[in-house]
Amino acid sequence: MDQLSNSVMDLIKQNKLDEAEAVLKQLLNEYPDQIDGFERLGQIYEARGKRQTAADYYQKAADFAKTMPGFDQQSIDYYLSKAKSMTEEKK
């Protein structure tokens, strides 16, 4: 799972967003019960400039973290702050 998730990140950094989305579909199919899918979807939509959709996925990641063991408040706050930053106006 880590390799798939990291490859999505690498493709986003290279601005290969269509390829990143294709790899993400594999990640979601193989690991639907992991937070990585929500986070990576947020990152892809953020890179595409679709801020509201990115915010929605960061919020889903925060909601996931709230209900699953192993996530601390700092992780939840990180996703909430990402969601909030996507809904604030660009300056």
C-alpha positions as CSV (number, residue, x, y, z in Angstrom):
1,M,0.0,0.0,0.0
2,D,2.8,2.4,0.9
3,Q,4.4,2.0,-2.5
4,L,1.1,2.8,-4.4
5,S,0.4,5.8,-2.1
6,N,3.9,7.2,-2.5
7,S,3.8,6.7,-6.3
8,V,0.6,8.8,-6.4
9,M,2.5,11.5,-4.5
10,D,5.4,11.4,-6.9
11,L,3.1,11.7,-9.9
12,I,1.4,14.7,-8.3
13,K,4.7,16.4,-7.7
14,Q,5.6,15.8,-11.4
15,N,2.2,17.3,-12.4
16,K,1.2,14.0,-14.0
17,L,-2.3,14.2,-12.5
18,D,-4.1,11.8,-14.9
19,E,-1.5,9.2,-14.2
20,A,-1.8,9.9,-10.5
21,E,-5.5,9.4,-10.6
22,A,-5.1,6.1,-12.5
23,V,-2.7,4.8,-9.8
24,L,-5.1,6.1,-7.1
25,K,-7.9,4.0,-8.5
26,Q,-5.8,0.9,-8.0
27,L,-5.0,2.1,-4.4
28,L,-8.7,2.6,-3.7
29,N,-9.6,-0.8,-5.1
30,E,-7.0,-2.6,-3.2
31,Y,-7.1,-0.6,0.1
32,P,-10.6,0.9,0.4
33,D,-10.4,0.9,4.2
34,Q,-7.3,3.2,4.4
35,I,-7.1,7.0,4.8
36,D,-4.6,7.3,2.0
37,G,-7.3,7.3,-0.7
38,F,-9.1,10.4,0.8
39,E,-5.8,12.2,1.4
40,R,-4.5,11.6,-2.1
41,L,-7.8,12.5,-3.7
42,G,-7.6,15.8,-1.9
43,Q,-4.1,16.3,-3.1
44,I,-5.0,15.6,-6.7
45,Y,-8.0,17.9,-6.7
46,E,-5.9,20.6,-5.0
47,A,-3.3,20.3,-7.7
48,R,-6.0,20.6,-10.3
49,G,-7.2,23.8,-8.7
50,K,-10.6,22.2,-7.6
51,R,-10.4,23.6,-4.1
52,Q,-13.9,22.7,-2.9
53,T,-13.6,19.1,-4.1
54,A,-10.2,18.9,-2.4
55,A,-11.7,20.3,0.8
56,D,-14.4,17.7,0.7
57,Y,-11.8,14.9,0.5
58,Y,-9.7,16.4,3.3
59,Q,-12.9,16.6,5.4
60,K,-13.5,12.9,4.6
61,A,-10.0,12.1,5.7
62,A,-10.6,14.0,9.0
63,D,-13.9,12.1,9.5
64,F,-12.1,8.8,8.9
65,A,-9.4,9.7,11.3
66,K,-11.9,10.5,14.0
67,T,-13.5,7.1,13.8
68,M,-10.5,4.9,13.4
69,P,-8.0,3.8,16.0
70,G,-4.4,4.9,15.6
71,F,-5.1,8.6,14.7
72,D,-4.4,11.3,17.2
73,Q,-5.9,14.8,17.4
74,Q,-2.9,16.2,15.6
75,S,-3.7,14.1,12.5
76,I,-7.4,15.1,12.7
77,D,-6.5,18.8,13.0
78,Y,-4.1,18.5,10.0
79,Y,-6.9,17.3,7.7
80,L,-9.3,19.8,9.1
81,S,-6.9,22.7,8.5
82,K,-6.3,21.4,4.9
83,A,-10.0,21.4,4.3
84,K,-10.4,24.9,5.8
85,S,-7.5,26.2,3.7
86,M,-9.2,25.0,0.5
87,T,-12.3,26.9,1.3
88,E,-10.7,30.2,2.1
89,E,-10.3,32.7,-0.6
90,K,-6.9,32.8,-2.4
91,K,-5.0,36.0,-1.7
